[in-house]
């Protein structure tokens, strides 16, 4: 089996705001926060979910 892309990655983190700042400011990812306080970062078609 050849894997050529990832859909998403789930990370359990201690501080969502600090992690968002790193991924957005350093890597240029876009932050989306939903009504239930679920945070997702997007970079092209890759998605990182924070919990």
Secondary structure, DSSP 8 states (H G I E B T S, - for coil): -------EEEE--S-HHHHHHHHHHTT--EEEE-TTS-EEEEETTEEEEE-
